[in-house]
Amino acid sequence: MRDIPLVRLLSMAVTVALDELHQELNSGGHPTLRPVHGYALNAVLNGNDTASAVAPLLAMTKQGAARVIQHLLNEGYLEYGTADGDARSKPLVLTSRGHDVIALSVSVQERIEEQWADVVGPRQMAGARRALEQAVRHGRDELPAIRLGW
């Protein structure tokens, strides 16, 4: 067996995990969600409540982020809230459906990690996790944005 370049192996791991995650989300009543939607929901959950704030986190234009957000509004995962003291401001907020799908996603991701730990062993999985986090954080003040396509 040839050695697989690390970047390709990491890409394959993401593909396998996202495929399984989205199969589970589909089975759980969320057939229209794609990876970009999950990243956008997490951005809003973490206080990025406009397309302008979400766009750089998704490494896309404001217009691209607005399309993603519109899909999430149409599907009932997001809604417009009200800002304290500014009636004109309409910050994005998660609906109960949005919170439910995030909880399901977290549960599925935990299960995937447990399954992988069953394959490679819990100590190796924990070590791989620590090593990847250390490598990704090296030389950065913040974690980099996730680029969904090139």
Secondary structure as GFF3:
##gff-version 3
##sequence-region A 1 150
A	DSSP	alpha_helix	6	27	.	.	.	ID=ss1
A	DSSP	alpha_helix	35	45	.	.	.	ID=ss2
A	DSSP	alpha_helix	51	57	.	.	.	ID=ss3
A	DSSP	alpha_helix	62	74	.	.	.	ID=ss4
A	DSSP	beta_strand	78	80	.	.	.	ID=ss5
A	DSSP	beta_strand	92	94	.	.	.	ID=ss6
A	DSSP	alpha_helix	96	120	.	.	.	ID=ss7
A	DSSP	alpha_helix	122	137	.	.	.	ID=ss8
###
